[in-house]
Amino acid sequence: MTSLSGDSDSSGPTAERQTLVCARCGTAAEAPQPLWSCSVENGGRRYFCENCARENLRAIESRLDSAWW
């Protein structure tokens, strides 16, 4: 499993939480979200919530950019 950039193995009280926002529907959630999908498009990371990822699973597996969904 890979970590988000800037994450470390220590999750003590000083660790800052990252908020993820779905690039498709705008749903926000506190990271980490193991059922969310992360896509690198045009050099930037885009996160997709569980519902959007499930709805577009074939496009994700085909490695289509989210603009094609």
C-alpha positions as CSV (number, residue, x, y, z in Angstrom):
1,M,0.0,0.0,0.0
2,T,1.3,3.4,-0.8
3,S,1.1,6.5,1.4
4,L,-0.1,9.9,0.4
5,S,2.7,12.4,-0.2
6,G,3.9,13.8,3.1
7,D,2.4,10.9,5.1
8,S,4.6,9.1,7.6
9,D,4.1,5.9,9.6
10,S,3.5,7.9,12.8
11,S,-0.1,8.9,13.2
12,G,0.3,10.6,16.6
13,P,-1.6,13.7,17.7
14,T,0.7,16.0,15.8
15,A,0.0,14.4,12.5
16,E,-2.0,16.7,10.2
17,R,-5.0,15.2,8.6
18,Q,-5.6,15.7,4.8
19,T,-9.1,16.2,3.4
20,L,-9.8,14.4,0.2
21,V,-12.3,15.8,-2.3
22,C,-13.8,13.7,-5.0
23,A,-12.9,15.2,-8.4
24,R,-16.2,14.0,-9.9
25,C,-19.0,14.7,-7.3
26,G,-17.3,17.0,-4.7
27,T,-17.7,14.7,-1.7
28,A,-15.2,15.5,1.0
29,A,-13.7,13.0,3.5
30,E,-10.8,12.9,5.9
31,A,-7.8,10.8,4.6
32,P,-7.1,8.0,4.4
33,Q,-10.1,6.5,2.6
34,P,-9.1,3.0,1.6
35,L,-12.1,2.6,-0.8
36,W,-11.4,5.8,-2.8
37,S,-9.4,5.7,-6.0
38,C,-6.5,7.9,-6.9
39,S,-5.7,8.8,-10.5
40,V,-2.7,10.8,-11.8
41,E,-3.8,12.9,-14.7
42,N,-1.7,15.6,-16.4
43,G,0.8,15.4,-13.6
44,G,-1.7,15.9,-10.8
45,R,-3.5,13.6,-8.4
46,R,-7.3,13.3,-8.6
47,Y,-9.3,11.4,-6.0
48,F,-12.6,9.7,-6.6
49,C,-15.0,8.6,-3.9
50,E,-16.2,5.0,-3.6
51,N,-19.5,5.6,-5.4
52,C,-17.9,7.5,-8.4
53,A,-15.1,4.9,-8.6
54,R,-17.6,2.0,-8.7
55,E,-19.8,3.8,-11.3
56,N,-16.8,4.2,-13.6
57,L,-14.8,1.1,-12.9
58,R,-14.4,0.0,-16.5
59,A,-13.1,3.4,-17.6
60,I,-10.7,3.4,-14.6
61,E,-9.4,-0.1,-15.6
62,S,-9.1,1.0,-19.2
63,R,-6.9,3.9,-17.9
64,L,-9.1,6.5,-19.5
65,D,-8.8,10.1,-18.1
66,S,-11.8,11.1,-16.1
67,A,-12.7,13.6,-18.9
68,W,-13.8,10.6,-21.0
69,W,-16.2,9.2,-18.3
